[in-house]
């Protein structure tokens, strides 16, 4: 039996992100994946601005954006648009790229950070002990065991780990027989991601580049089993019905069907077992939030788990539930509302829906809020009473006096203390906290490893030091912590 600090089940974007975040802090991580090879299929395809920011903070965004098409917004039901070009982000867009590109990038990144990825291993059992979790896996005809301090379940909507722990997954089925296809369009629409609907069907188009599009269709009157083959002519019919044209649908290179549910775990934590991504929440494809939410779950959990392994107060792991469960609930609510709006049947309600959507997105404040929510930029975590309004929000990519920008400074592990432009560096800054100065006016910021603001205010008050101790030091504030360099024991 081999021991690792953390075992991750599932080598999709969520699991690979979690593994990389923990390994970059110096801890031993193994990812166990049932499939023997990375999947070439791509159910997900849209990478939102906040996810691109997180990838940029790890030096990965430039490589990924080169693989796809950046769309400036989303066209809904004819003329209503979510405009992303005004986002306060280096990435005012949605990147359309096959999930296989995201998987490959994150797999290489996880390996580069020191994570071990073992494929062709099916988890068949787990035993929870006082301070460890023992995982039993099957590789071919052989059985192997791993032990760990923590187990992360990133094993999808049908999560075996969730089943083994007996966790409920309450919710309901939403849609059956949603068709996915990758196809060439001879007369494509403009570069906006496009969605339209009638009373009995909807269609979605997103450009991959070079005339290739991801096409999603649903027809209330053509409900098939999930494994039933997809007829390209059925895709053409739905496109003509919903968008007025089939856009010269040509070669269809890949098709699939799936059913979607709306479900969420009541608790993302069960002792030493944590759930991320689709294992924790399932929702409709509207808004393309699934892969993005999973990556952001993993980024939130990864640095906290690494900190606890370094000796920080174990109670900070409870903040994963407090911060990410409400986000999952919001995604379920917004994606569900979009699906229900697209599939409403009575004509008066459809006319009212379209008119209201155009009105709401035509108003600058609500249009801005829609773009911030859709992109993930507007997601903020709870803050304590009396804390600065920036606490819990995502840190902006500020210009720094040192000549760089904030996101680039987050490529080194640990907390980042961003001082006011002309502030003097405090004498008692821990060696694990890097110090930079903002070039513009504004408060000092203590930025977490996941790019969110832990504290904001006047650096001379040293309130940042108290907050850093709360996140990074053991209960009671002792400065004795395990050195990360001693934890890479399992290879």
BAZASE-966631 format. One record per residue (C-alpha): residue number from 1; x, y, z. Coordinates in nm, 2 decimals, m for minus. Each point is the difference from the previous one (the first is absolute). Layout:
PT  resi       x       y       z
PT   NUM       X       Y       Z
...
//
This chain:
PT  resi       x       y       z
PT     1    0.00    0.00    0.00
PT     2    0.13    0.34   m0.10
PT     3   m0.07    0.32    0.20
PT     4   m0.07    0.34   m0.14
PT     5   m0.11    0.32    0.17
PT     6   m0.30    0.01   m0.23
PT     7   m0.17   m0.24   m0.23
PT     8   m0.22    0.15   m0.28
PT     9   m0.26   m0.22   m0.18
PT    10   m0.05    0.12   m0.35
PT    11    0.24    0.15   m0.26
PT    12   m0.24    0.25   m0.15
PT    13    0.06    0.38    0.02
PT    14   m0.12    0.01    0.36
PT    15    0.21   m0.28    0.13
PT    16    0.31    0.11   m0.19
PT    17   m0.04    0.36    0.13
PT    18   m0.03   m0.12    0.36
PT    19    0.31   m0.22   m0.04
PT    20    0.21    0.28   m0.15
PT    21   m0.10    0.25    0.27
PT    22    0.10   m0.24    0.28
PT    23    0.32   m0.12   m0.17
PT    24    0.12    0.35   m0.07
PT    25    0.01    0.06    0.37
PT    26    0.23   m0.30    0.05
PT    27   m0.23   m0.28    0.09
PT    28   m0.03   m0.35   m0.14
PT    29   m0.31   m0.06   m0.21
PT    30   m0.12   m0.29   m0.22
PT    31   m0.29    0.02   m0.24
PT    32   m0.18   m0.33   m0.08
PT    33   m0.19   m0.01   m0.32
PT    34   m0.22   m0.29   m0.12
PT    35    0.06    0.06   m0.37
PT    36    0.33   m0.14   m0.14
PT    37    0.05    0.30   m0.23
PT    38   m0.10    0.36    0.00
PT    39   m0.34    0.05   m0.17
PT    40    0.00    0.16   m0.34
PT    41   m0.37    0.09    0.04
PT    42   m0.09    0.35    0.11
PT    43   m0.34    0.05    0.17
PT    44    0.11    0.33    0.14
PT    45    0.13    0.28   m0.23
PT    46   m0.03    0.34    0.16
PT    47    0.27    0.15    0.23
PT    48   m0.13    0.31    0.18
PT    49    0.20    0.31    0.10
PT    50    0.05   m0.09    0.36
PT    51    0.13   m0.34   m0.09
PT    52    0.24    0.15   m0.25
PT    53    0.12    0.24    0.28
PT    54    0.07   m0.30    0.23
PT    55    0.19   m0.17   m0.28
PT    56    0.19    0.32   m0.07
PT    57    0.10    0.01    0.37
PT    58    0.17   m0.33   m0.07
PT    59    0.15    0.10   m0.33
PT    60   m0.23   m0.21   m0.21
PT    61   m0.25    0.24   m0.16
PT    62    0.21    0.10   m0.30
PT    63    0.05   m0.36   m0.11
PT    64   m0.37   m0.08    0.03
PT    65   m0.13    0.31   m0.18
PT    66    0.21   m0.10   m0.30
PT    67   m0.21   m0.32   m0.04
PT    68   m0.34    0.17   m0.04
PT    69   m0.21    0.29   m0.10
PT    70   m0.08    0.29    0.23
PT    71   m0.37    0.10   m0.03
PT    72   m0.09    0.36    0.12
PT    73   m0.33   m0.10    0.14
PT    74   m0.32   m0.21   m0.01
PT    75   m0.30    0.06   m0.22
PT    76   m0.33   m0.11    0.16
PT    77   m0.33   m0.06   m0.17
PT    78    0.06    0.22   m0.30
PT    79    0.12    0.35    0.09
PT    80    0.07   m0.01    0.38
PT    81    0.38   m0.01    0.07
PT    82    0.23   m0.05    0.30
PT    83    0.29    0.22   m0.09
PT    84    0.33   m0.11    0.15
PT    85    0.22    0.26   m0.16
PT    86   m0.03    0.24    0.29
PT    87    0.10   m0.25    0.27
PT    88    0.27    0.13    0.24
PT    89    0.23   m0.28   m0.10
PT    90    0.29   m0.08   m0.23
PT    91   m0.24   m0.25   m0.15
PT    92   m0.32    0.18   m0.11
PT    93   m0.14   m0.29   m0.19
PT    94   m0.09   m0.37    0.02
PT    95    0.26   m0.24   m0.14
PT    96   m0.15   m0.27   m0.22
PT    97    0.23   m0.30   m0.01
PT    98   m0.06   m0.37    0.03
PT    99    0.03   m0.14    0.35
PT   100    0.27   m0.24   m0.12
PT   101    0.23    0.31   m0.03
PT   102   m0.07    0.10    0.36
PT   103    0.05   m0.36    0.12
PT   104    0.34   m0.02   m0.18
PT   105    0.12    0.33    0.13
PT   106   m0.10   m0.08    0.36
PT   107    0.15   m0.35   m0.02
PT   108    0.33    0.14   m0.10
PT   109   m0.02    0.27    0.27
PT   110   m0.08   m0.26    0.27
PT   111    0.30   m0.21   m0.10
PT   112    0.22    0.31   m0.01
PT   113   m0.10    0.08    0.36
PT   114    0.10   m0.35    0.11
PT   115   m0.34   m0.17    0.01
PT   116   m0.03   m0.37   m0.10
PT   117   m0.27   m0.10   m0.24
PT   118   m0.08   m0.37   m0.02
PT   119   m0.25   m0.10   m0.27
PT   120   m0.18   m0.33   m0.05
PT   121   m0.08   m0.02    0.38
PT   122   m0.36   m0.04    0.11
PT   123   m0.07    0.08    0.37
PT   124   m0.20   m0.29    0.15
PT   125    0.01    0.07    0.37
PT   126    0.11    0.24    0.27
PT   127    0.06   m0.04    0.37
PT   128    0.00    0.30    0.23
PT   129    0.23   m0.01    0.30
PT   130    0.07    0.25    0.28
PT   131    0.26    0.21   m0.19
PT   132    0.00   m0.15   m0.35
PT   133   m0.21   m0.13   m0.28
PT   134    0.09   m0.33   m0.17
PT   135   m0.09   m0.03   m0.36
PT   136   m0.03   m0.34   m0.18
PT   137    0.03    0.00   m0.38
PT   138   m0.01   m0.25   m0.27
PT   139    0.26    0.01   m0.29
PT   140   m0.09   m0.28   m0.24
PT   141   m0.02   m0.32    0.20
PT   142    0.21    0.14    0.29
PT   143   m0.11    0.19    0.31
PT   144    0.21    0.28    0.14
PT   145   m0.03    0.22    0.31
PT   146    0.09    0.36    0.08
PT   147   m0.03    0.19    0.32
PT   148   m0.03    0.38    0.05
PT   149   m0.08    0.27    0.24
PT   150   m0.28    0.13   m0.22
PT   151   m0.20   m0.13   m0.30
PT   152   m0.14    0.23   m0.26
PT   153   m0.29   m0.14   m0.21
PT   154    0.01    0.16   m0.35
PT   155   m0.16   m0.31   m0.16
PT   156   m0.29    0.15   m0.17
PT   157   m0.38    0.02    0.02
PT   158   m0.03   m0.38    0.07
PT   159    0.28    0.02    0.26
PT   160    0.09   m0.34    0.15
PT   161    0.15    0.18    0.30
PT   162   m0.33    0.17    0.07
PT   163   m0.18   m0.34   m0.02
PT   164    0.26   m0.16    0.23
PT   165   m0.04    0.27    0.26
PT   166   m0.38   m0.02   m0.02
PT   167   m0.04    0.37   m0.07
PT   168   m0.34    0.11   m0.13
PT   169   m0.01    0.18   m0.33
PT   170   m0.35    0.17    0.01
PT   171   m0.14    0.16   m0.31
PT   172   m0.20   m0.08   m0.31
PT   173    0.04   m0.09   m0.36
PT   174   m0.03    0.30   m0.23
PT   175    0.05   m0.10   m0.37
PT   176    0.03   m0.33   m0.19
PT   177    0.16   m0.06   m0.33
PT   178    0.21    0.32   m0.04
PT   179    0.21   m0.04   m0.32
PT   180    0.37    0.11   m0.02
PT   181    0.17    0.02   m0.33
PT   182    0.32    0.13   m0.15
PT   183   m0.07    0.11   m0.36
PT   184    0.12    0.22   m0.28
PT   185   m0.23    0.29   m0.11
PT   186    0.04    0.13   m0.35
PT   187   m0.19    0.32    0.08
PT   188    0.07    0.06    0.37
PT   189   m0.14    0.28    0.22
PT   190    0.22    0.28    0.13
PT   191    0.24   m0.09    0.28
PT   192   m0.24    0.05    0.29
PT   193   m0.11   m0.31    0.18
PT   194   m0.36   m0.04   m0.11
PT   195   m0.31   m0.14    0.18
PT   196   m0.36   m0.01   m0.13
PT   197   m0.31   m0.19    0.08
PT   198   m0.36   m0.08   m0.10
PT   199   m0.27   m0.15    0.21
PT   200    0.12   m0.35   m0.06
PT   201    0.38    0.03   m0.08
PT   202    0.31    0.20    0.05
PT   203    0.34    0.02   m0.16
PT   204    0.34    0.13    0.10
PT   205    0.30    0.08   m0.22
PT   206    0.36    0.08    0.10
PT   207    0.30    0.04   m0.24
PT   208    0.30   m0.22    0.04
PT   209    0.17    0.16   m0.30
PT   210    0.07   m0.09   m0.36
PT   211   m0.37   m0.04   m0.06
PT   212   m0.04   m0.26    0.27
PT   213   m0.28    0.06    0.26
PT   214   m0.13   m0.17    0.31
PT   215   m0.37   m0.05   m0.05
PT   216   m0.25   m0.08    0.28
PT   217   m0.36   m0.08   m0.09
PT   218   m0.31   m0.12    0.19
PT   219   m0.33   m0.10   m0.15
PT   220   m0.29   m0.07    0.23
PT   221   m0.16   m0.22   m0.27
PT   222    0.31   m0.21   m0.07
PT   223    0.09   m0.15    0.33
PT   224    0.24   m0.29   m0.04
PT   225    0.20   m0.23    0.23
PT   226    0.34    0.13    0.10
PT   227    0.18   m0.26   m0.21
PT   228   m0.22    0.06   m0.31
PT   229    0.19    0.11   m0.31
PT   230   m0.04    0.37   m0.11
PT   231   m0.13    0.07   m0.35
PT   232    0.16    0.32   m0.15
PT   233   m0.33    0.07   m0.17
PT   234   m0.16    0.03    0.34
PT   235    0.26    0.27    0.10
PT   236   m0.08    0.19   m0.32
PT   237   m0.37   m0.01    0.08
PT   238    0.05    0.15    0.34
PT   239    0.24    0.27   m0.13
PT   240   m0.25    0.10   m0.27
PT   241   m0.29    0.01    0.25
PT   242    0.19    0.20    0.27
PT   243    0.23    0.22   m0.20
PT   244   m0.16    0.02   m0.35
PT   245    0.29   m0.17   m0.17
PT   246    0.22   m0.31    0.03
PT   247    0.31    0.22   m0.08
PT   248    0.10   m0.24   m0.27
PT   249    0.06   m0.29    0.25
PT   250    0.25   m0.22   m0.16
PT   251    0.22   m0.28    0.13
PT   252   m0.09   m0.11    0.35
PT   253    0.32   m0.14    0.16
PT   254   m0.13   m0.10    0.34
PT   255   m0.34   m0.04    0.17
PT   256   m0.13   m0.10    0.34
PT   257   m0.31    0.01    0.21
PT   258   m0.04    0.07    0.37
PT   259   m0.26    0.05    0.27
PT   260    0.05    0.28    0.25
PT   261   m0.11    0.04    0.36
PT   262    0.00    0.28    0.26
PT   263    0.15   m0.15    0.32
PT   264    0.23    0.12    0.28
PT   265    0.16   m0.17    0.29
PT   266   m0.11    0.15    0.33
PT   267    0.36   m0.01    0.13
PT   268    0.31    0.01   m0.22
PT   269    0.19   m0.16    0.29
PT   270   m0.03   m0.33    0.18
PT   271    0.28   m0.03    0.25
PT   272    0.32   m0.04   m0.19
PT   273   m0.18   m0.03   m0.33
PT   274   m0.08    0.31   m0.22
PT   275   m0.21    0.02   m0.31
PT   276    0.07    0.23   m0.29
PT   277   m0.15    0.07   m0.34
PT   278   m0.27   m0.22   m0.14
PT   279    0.04   m0.23    0.30
PT   280   m0.14    0.28    0.21
PT   281   m0.25    0.17   m0.23
PT   282   m0.17   m0.08   m0.33
PT   283   m0.20    0.25   m0.21
PT   284   m0.12    0.07   m0.35
PT   285    0.25    0.10   m0.27
PT   286   m0.15    0.35   m0.03
PT   287    0.28    0.25    0.05
PT   288    0.28   m0.25   m0.03
PT   289    0.08    0.02    0.37
PT   290    0.09   m0.37    0.08
PT   291    0.37   m0.02   m0.07
PT   292    0.06    0.35    0.11
PT   293   m0.17   m0.05    0.34
PT   294    0.19   m0.32    0.05
PT   295    0.34    0.16   m0.07
PT   296   m0.09    0.28    0.24
PT   297   m0.11   m0.25    0.27
PT   298    0.34   m0.16   m0.03
PT   299    0.19    0.32    0.01
PT   300   m0.18    0.10    0.32
PT   301    0.06   m0.33    0.17
PT   302    0.35   m0.08   m0.11
PT   303    0.19    0.28    0.17
PT   304   m0.20   m0.04    0.32
PT   305    0.08   m0.37    0.01
PT   306    0.36    0.07   m0.06
PT   307    0.00    0.25    0.28
PT   308   m0.15   m0.25    0.25
PT   309    0.26   m0.26   m0.11
PT   310    0.26    0.27    0.09
PT   311   m0.14    0.03    0.35
PT   312   m0.27    0.27   m0.04
PT   313   m0.32   m0.02    0.20
PT   314   m0.21   m0.29   m0.14
PT   315   m0.31    0.21    0.04
PT   316    0.08    0.20   m0.31
PT   317   m0.11   m0.31   m0.20
PT   318   m0.35    0.08    0.11
PT   319    0.01    0.32   m0.20
PT   320    0.00   m0.21   m0.32
PT   321   m0.37   m0.08    0.07
PT   322   m0.07    0.35    0.12
PT   323    0.14    0.16   m0.31
PT   324   m0.07   m0.24   m0.28
PT   325   m0.34   m0.16    0.09
PT   326   m0.18    0.34   m0.06
PT   327    0.18    0.03   m0.33
PT   328   m0.12   m0.34   m0.11
PT   329   m0.36    0.09    0.11
PT   330    0.02    0.32   m0.20
PT   331    0.11   m0.19   m0.31
PT   332   m0.28   m0.24    0.04
PT   333   m0.25    0.28    0.04
PT   334    0.12    0.21   m0.30
PT   335    0.06   m0.29   m0.24
PT   336   m0.34   m0.15    0.09
PT   337   m0.17    0.33   m0.05
PT   338    0.16    0.03   m0.35
PT   339   m0.12   m0.35   m0.10
PT   340   m0.35    0.06    0.13
PT   341   m0.01    0.33   m0.19
PT   342    0.11   m0.17   m0.32
PT   343   m0.25   m0.28    0.03
PT   344   m0.31    0.19    0.10
PT   345   m0.29   m0.10   m0.23
PT   346   m0.29    0.25    0.00
PT   347    0.04    0.27   m0.26
PT   348   m0.09    0.29    0.23
PT   349    0.27   m0.11    0.25
PT   350    0.26   m0.04   m0.27
PT   351   m0.07    0.35   m0.13
PT   352    0.01    0.14    0.36
PT   353    0.33   m0.19    0.06
PT   354    0.17    0.14   m0.31
PT   355   m0.12    0.35    0.07
PT   356    0.11    0.00    0.36
PT   357    0.34   m0.15   m0.09
PT   358    0.06    0.28   m0.26
PT   359   m0.11    0.26    0.25
PT   360    0.22   m0.13    0.28
PT   361    0.31   m0.04   m0.21
PT   362   m0.06    0.34   m0.16
PT   363    0.04    0.17    0.34
PT   364    0.37    0.07    0.08
PT   365   m0.01   m0.10    0.37
PT   366   m0.18   m0.33   m0.05
PT   367    0.20   m0.07   m0.32
PT   368    0.32    0.05    0.20
PT   369   m0.11   m0.22    0.28
PT   370   m0.10   m0.28   m0.25
PT   371    0.34    0.01   m0.16
PT   372    0.18    0.00    0.34
PT   373   m0.21   m0.30    0.12
PT   374    0.03   m0.19   m0.33
PT   375    0.37    0.04   m0.02
PT   376    0.07   m0.08    0.37
PT   377    0.17    0.33    0.05
PT   378   m0.28    0.12    0.24
PT   379    0.02   m0.31    0.23
PT   380    0.10    0.11    0.35
PT   381    0.02   m0.19    0.32
PT   382   m0.16    0.09    0.34
PT   383    0.18    0.26    0.21
PT   384   m0.02    0.06    0.38
PT   385   m0.18    0.30    0.14
PT   386    0.21    0.31   m0.01
PT   387    0.25   m0.13   m0.27
PT   388    0.08    0.21   m0.30
PT   389   m0.24   m0.03   m0.29
PT   390    0.28   m0.15   m0.22
PT   391    0.05   m0.30    0.24
PT   392   m0.12   m0.32   m0.16
PT   393    0.00    0.15   m0.35
PT   394    0.23   m0.11   m0.28
PT   395    0.32    0.21   m0.01
PT   396    0.03    0.22   m0.31
PT   397    0.30   m0.02   m0.22
PT   398    0.16    0.31    0.13
PT   399    0.31    0.17   m0.14
PT   400    0.29   m0.03    0.25
PT   401    0.27    0.25    0.08
PT   402    0.25   m0.28   m0.06
PT   403   m0.09    0.01   m0.37
PT   404   m0.21   m0.32   m0.02
PT   405   m0.37   m0.06    0.07
PT   406   m0.18   m0.18    0.28
PT   407   m0.10   m0.31   m0.18
PT   408    0.36   m0.07   m0.10
PT   409    0.11    0.03    0.36
PT   410   m0.25   m0.27    0.10
PT   411    0.20   m0.26   m0.21
PT   412    0.22   m0.05    0.31
PT   413   m0.17   m0.20    0.28
PT   414   m0.12    0.17    0.32
PT   415   m0.17    0.32    0.11
PT   416    0.07    0.33   m0.17
PT   417    0.00    0.33    0.20
PT   418   m0.07    0.29   m0.24
PT   419    0.10    0.32    0.18
PT   420   m0.12    0.35   m0.08
PT   421    0.21    0.18   m0.26
PT   422    0.23    0.18    0.24
PT   423   m0.02   m0.22    0.30
PT   424    0.30   m0.13    0.19
PT   425    0.04   m0.37    0.02
PT   426   m0.08   m0.12    0.35
PT   427    0.29   m0.16    0.19
PT   428   m0.19   m0.31    0.12
PT   429   m0.13   m0.14   m0.33
PT   430    0.03   m0.39    0.01
PT   431    0.24   m0.15   m0.26
PT   432   m0.30   m0.18   m0.15
PT   433   m0.17    0.33   m0.09
PT   434    0.13    0.19   m0.30
PT   435   m0.02    0.38   m0.01
PT   436   m0.07    0.22   m0.29
PT   437   m0.13    0.36   m0.04
PT   438   m0.30    0.10   m0.21
PT   439    0.07    0.28   m0.26
PT   440   m0.34    0.16    0.03
PT   441   m0.19    0.15    0.29
PT   442   m0.19   m0.24    0.22
PT   443    0.01   m0.20    0.32
PT   444    0.25   m0.27    0.09
PT   445   m0.11   m0.35   m0.08
PT   446    0.09   m0.34    0.14
PT   447   m0.07   m0.24   m0.29
PT   448   m0.05   m0.37    0.05
PT   449    0.17   m0.26   m0.22
PT   450   m0.33   m0.05   m0.19
PT   451    0.00    0.37   m0.09
PT   452   m0.27    0.12    0.24
PT   453    0.04    0.28    0.25
PT   454    0.04   m0.12    0.36
PT   455    0.04    0.35    0.14
PT   456   m0.01    0.37   m0.12
PT   457    0.08    0.32    0.18
PT   458    0.28    0.22    0.13
PT   459    0.32   m0.20    0.02
PT   460    0.13    0.20    0.30
PT   461   m0.28   m0.16    0.22
PT   462    0.15   m0.34   m0.07
PT   463   m0.34   m0.15   m0.01
PT   464    0.13   m0.21   m0.29
PT   465    0.23   m0.18    0.25
PT   466   m0.29   m0.11    0.21
PT   467   m0.19   m0.12   m0.30
PT   468    0.30   m0.18   m0.14
PT   469    0.04   m0.18    0.33
PT   470   m0.36   m0.11   m0.01
PT   471    0.05   m0.17   m0.34
PT   472    0.35   m0.12    0.02
PT   473    0.10   m0.08    0.37
PT   474   m0.11   m0.27    0.24
PT   475   m0.28    0.07    0.24
PT   476    0.15    0.22    0.27
PT   477    0.23    0.17   m0.24
PT   478    0.32   m0.20    0.05
PT   479    0.25    0.06   m0.28
PT   480    0.12   m0.36    0.00
PT   481   m0.10   m0.16   m0.32
PT   482    0.11   m0.30   m0.20
PT   483    0.23    0.08   m0.28
PT   484   m0.15   m0.07   m0.34
PT   485    0.33   m0.13   m0.12
PT   486   m0.03   m0.30    0.23
PT   487   m0.34   m0.12   m0.13
PT   488    0.08   m0.14   m0.34
PT   489    0.04   m0.35    0.14
PT   490   m0.20   m0.21   m0.24
PT   491    0.13   m0.06   m0.35
//
